[in-house]
Amino acid sequence: MIAEGQRLVRPARAVKSGVNRRSRVPRGKDFVIWVALVCGAVVMTFPLYWMFATAVRPRNELFGGGLDLVPSEFVWTNFTDAWGKLPWAAFYFNSIAIAVFAVAITVFINLMAGYAFAKYRFRGRDIIFFLMVSTLMVPIQVIQVPEFIVVAEMGLVNSIWGVVLPRSAEAFGIFLVRQFLVSIPDELLESARLDGASEFRIFWSVVLPLCKPVIAVLVIFTFMWRWNDFAWPLVVLQEKAAFTVPLGLNLAKGLYYTDWTGLMSMTLLSVIPMLVVFIIFQRSFVQGIASTGMK
């Protein structure tokens, strides 16, 4: 009897596995899209692979001619040699401190400002919002001189706060939060007011838990912008001890000679923090982009 029951199950499993196997193989238009996506992925990831291959390649192979995709030997000491030539530990500490403080302050300010534009009605709200969004078209180089004068008057030159505070409110982040919060029903906030909650309590306990997707988007973008920022830290941070990782990479380029294996090894390490942040917030990031992009 048991053998007979197994005969009934085995064909069903075989049919099911066959359907899954056939459904995984793209055909027709799906196959063309699949090939295009694979080609795009290869093009996108090849610079990262070439940076890795250059970082671990022997120095005498760099300018030997030819195109060798795979190094003849993996020289891992390129990382330790490059690490000892400059104070990279201080550079990483400064970059991490700037990125972490910038993310905390910028995300909080953007959430509060976006909440005000989305849920409060006051005179001139739409005009102020339009003017704020218009600042996205102003090149950052135009305002660097007045920004530096303000930072110098405040005594924040060579300080991480001189890098963090001028960029505490991002027009893009406020716009993103406002677009996300418009979809939250006003009745939810009115019910909280009827229960006696204060305006900050409503923002903290009702609105903020609903903003996890857009918070993930803001965290990733803000961390990436502050980590990769080069021009503004180059203006504010004038001593080597206060340099960030991008300034250190620029310092590693010599006037007459450049250690390309060491430079690529440190550049490869500088990508790791951004990958870690993206992996942590990846699921909420996709959800936030989808929910704000459909409005």
C-alpha positions in Angstrom: 0.0 0.0 0.0 2.8 2.3 0.9 4.6 1.6 -2.4 1.4 2.4 -4.3 1.0 5.7 -2.4 4.6 6.6 -3.4 3.8 6.0 -7.0 1.0 8.6 -6.8 3.4 11.2 -5.3 6.5 10.7 -7.5 4.8 11.7 -10.8 3.4 14.8 -9.2 6.9 15.8 -7.9 8.4 15.1 -11.3 5.8 17.2 -13.1 6.2 20.0 -10.6 10.0 20.0 -10.8 9.8 19.8 -14.6 7.5 22.9 -14.6 9.9 24.8 -12.4 12.9 23.8 -14.5 11.1 25.0 -17.7 9.9 28.2 -16.1 13.5 29.1 -15.1 14.7 29.1 -18.7 13.9 32.4 -20.4 12.5 32.2 -23.9 11.7 34.6 -26.7 11.5 38.2 -25.5 12.4 37.2 -21.9 15.7 35.6 -23.2 16.7 38.9 -24.9 15.9 40.9 -21.8 17.9 38.3 -19.7 20.9 38.6 -22.0 20.7 42.4 -21.9 20.6 42.4 -18.1 23.6 40.0 -17.9 25.6 42.2 -20.3 24.7 45.3 -18.3 25.7 43.6 -15.0 29.1 42.6 -16.5 29.7 46.1 -17.7 28.8 47.6 -14.3 30.9 45.2 -12.3 34.0 45.1 -14.6 35.5 48.3 -13.2 35.2 46.9 -9.6 36.9 43.7 -10.8 39.7 45.6 -12.6 40.3 47.7 -9.4 40.6 44.4 -7.5 42.9 42.8 -10.1 45.1 45.9 -10.1 45.3 46.0 -6.3 46.6 42.4 -6.0 48.7 42.4 -9.2 52.6 42.5 -9.0 53.9 46.0 -9.7 56.0 44.9 -12.6 52.9 43.7 -14.5 51.1 47.0 -14.5 52.9 48.5 -17.5 54.2 45.4 -19.1 51.9 45.7 -22.1 49.1 43.3 -23.1 45.7 42.8 -21.4 45.8 40.2 -18.7 42.5 40.0 -16.9 43.8 37.6 -14.3 47.0 38.5 -12.3 49.8 36.0 -12.6 50.2 36.2 -8.8 48.1 37.6 -6.0 50.2 40.0 -3.9 48.2 40.6 -0.8 51.1 42.6 0.8 50.1 45.6 -1.5 47.4 46.4 1.0 49.7 46.4 4.1 52.4 48.3 2.2 49.9 51.1 1.1 48.3 51.2 4.6 51.7 52.0 6.2 52.6 54.9 3.9 49.8 57.3 5.1 47.7 57.6 8.3 44.8 55.7 6.9 43.4 54.9 10.3 42.9 58.6 11.0 41.4 59.1 7.5 38.9 56.3 8.1 38.0 57.5 11.6 37.3 61.1 10.2 35.3 59.8 7.3 33.2 57.4 9.5 32.6 60.2 12.1 31.5 62.7 9.4 29.3 60.1 7.7 27.6 58.9 10.9 26.9 62.4 12.4 25.8 63.6 9.0 23.4 60.7 8.6 21.9 61.2 12.0 21.4 65.0 11.7 20.4 65.2 8.1 17.9 62.4 8.2 16.2 63.9 11.3 16.0 67.4 9.9 14.8 66.1 6.5 12.1 64.1 8.2 10.8 67.0 10.3 10.9 69.4 7.4 9.2 67.0 5.0 6.5 66.3 7.6 5.8 70.0 8.0 5.5 70.5 4.2 3.3 67.4 3.8 0.9 67.7 6.8 0.8 71.3 7.9 -1.0 74.2 6.1 0.6 77.6 6.5 0.8 80.8 4.4 3.4 80.5 1.6 3.9 76.8 2.1 3.9 75.9 -1.6 6.1 78.9 -2.6 8.7 78.0 0.0 8.6 74.4 -1.1 9.1 75.4 -4.7 12.0 77.7 -3.9 13.6 75.0 -1.8 13.3 72.4 -4.6 14.7 75.0 -7.0 18.0 75.1 -5.1 18.7 71.6 -6.5 19.6 73.4 -9.8 22.2 75.7 -8.1 25.7 74.3 -8.5 27.4 73.6 -5.2 30.6 75.4 -6.3 28.6 78.7 -6.4 27.9 78.7 -2.7 31.2 77.3 -1.4 32.9 80.7 -0.9 30.1 82.2 1.3 29.8 78.8 3.1 33.5 78.8 3.9 33.2 82.4 5.3 30.4 81.4 7.6 32.3 78.2 8.7 35.5 80.3 9.3 33.5 82.9 11.4 32.1 80.0 13.5 35.6 78.6 14.1 34.8 75.3 12.5 37.8 75.1 10.0 39.6 71.7 10.4 36.6 70.3 12.3 34.3 67.6 11.3 31.4 69.9 12.2 32.5 72.3 9.5 31.8 69.5 7.0 28.6 68.2 8.6 26.6 71.3 9.5 26.4 73.2 6.2 24.9 70.1 4.6 22.5 69.3 7.4 19.3 69.9 5.3 19.2 68.5 1.8 16.5 69.7 -0.6 16.3 66.3 -2.2 15.8 64.6 1.1 13.0 67.0 2.1 11.3 66.5 -1.2 11.6 62.7 -0.9 10.1 62.7 2.6 7.3 65.1 1.6 6.3 62.9 -1.3 6.3 59.8 1.0 4.2 61.4 3.8 1.5 62.8 1.5 0.1 59.3 1.3 -0.4 59.0 5.0 -4.1 59.8 5.8 -4.7 62.9 7.8 -7.4 61.1 9.8 -4.6 59.1 11.5 -3.0 62.2 12.8 -6.4 63.7 13.8 -7.2 60.7 15.9 -3.9 61.0 17.7 -4.7 64.7 18.5 -8.1 63.7 19.8 -6.3 61.3 22.2 -4.3 64.3 23.6 -0.9 63.6 21.9 1.3 66.6 21.3 2.6 67.4 17.9 6.1 66.1 18.5 4.6 62.9 20.1 2.5 62.4 16.9 5.6 62.8 14.8 7.7 60.5 17.0 5.2 57.8 17.8 2.8 57.8 14.8 4.6 59.2 11.7 8.2 58.0 12.3 7.4 54.2 12.5 5.7 54.5 9.1 8.7 56.1 7.5 11.1 53.1 7.6 11.4 52.8 3.8 12.1 56.4 3.2 14.5 56.5 6.2 16.5 53.7 4.6 16.7 55.6 1.3 17.9 58.8 3.1 20.5 56.8 5.2 22.0 55.2 2.1 22.1 58.4 0.0 23.4 60.6 2.8 26.1 58.1 3.8 27.2 57.7 0.2 27.3 61.5 -0.4 29.2 62.3 2.7 31.6 59.3 2.3 32.5 60.3 -1.3 32.4 64.1 -0.8 35.7 65.6 -1.9 35.4 69.3 -2.8 33.9 70.6 0.4 36.2 68.6 2.8 39.1 69.8 0.7 38.1 73.4 1.4 37.3 73.0 5.1 39.9 70.4 6.2 43.3 71.9 5.8 45.5 69.7 8.0 46.5 66.1 7.2 45.3 64.9 10.6 41.8 66.0 9.7 41.7 64.5 6.2 39.0 62.0 5.1 39.5 58.9 2.9 38.9 60.7 -0.5 41.4 63.4 0.5 43.9 60.6 1.5 43.4 58.9 -1.9 44.2 62.2 -3.6 47.2 62.6 -1.3 48.4 59.1 -2.4 48.9 60.3 -5.9 52.5 61.4 -6.2 53.8 64.3 -8.2 56.3 62.2 -10.2 55.4 58.6 -9.3 52.1 57.0 -8.3 51.9 53.6 -6.6 48.9 52.4 -8.5 48.7 49.0 -6.8 48.6 50.7 -3.4 46.2 53.4 -4.6 43.8 50.7 -6.0 44.1 48.6 -2.8 43.1 51.6 -0.6 40.3 52.6 -3.1 39.0 49.0 -2.9 38.9 49.2 0.9 37.1 52.6 0.7 34.2 50.9 -1.1 33.5 48.4 1.7 31.7 50.8 4.2 29.2 51.8 1.4 28.5 48.2 0.5 27.9 47.3 4.2 25.4 50.2 4.6 23.6 49.3 1.4 23.4 45.6 2.3 21.9 46.5 5.7 19.2 48.8 4.3 18.8 47.1 0.9 15.2 45.7 1.5 13.8 48.9 2.9 15.7 50.9 0.2 13.9 49.1 -2.7 10.6 49.5 -0.9 11.2 53.2 -0.3 12.2 53.9 -3.9 9.1 52.0 -5.2 6.7 53.7 -2.8 8.0 57.3 -3.5 8.5 56.8 -7.2 4.9 55.7 -7.9 3.5 59.1 -6.6 
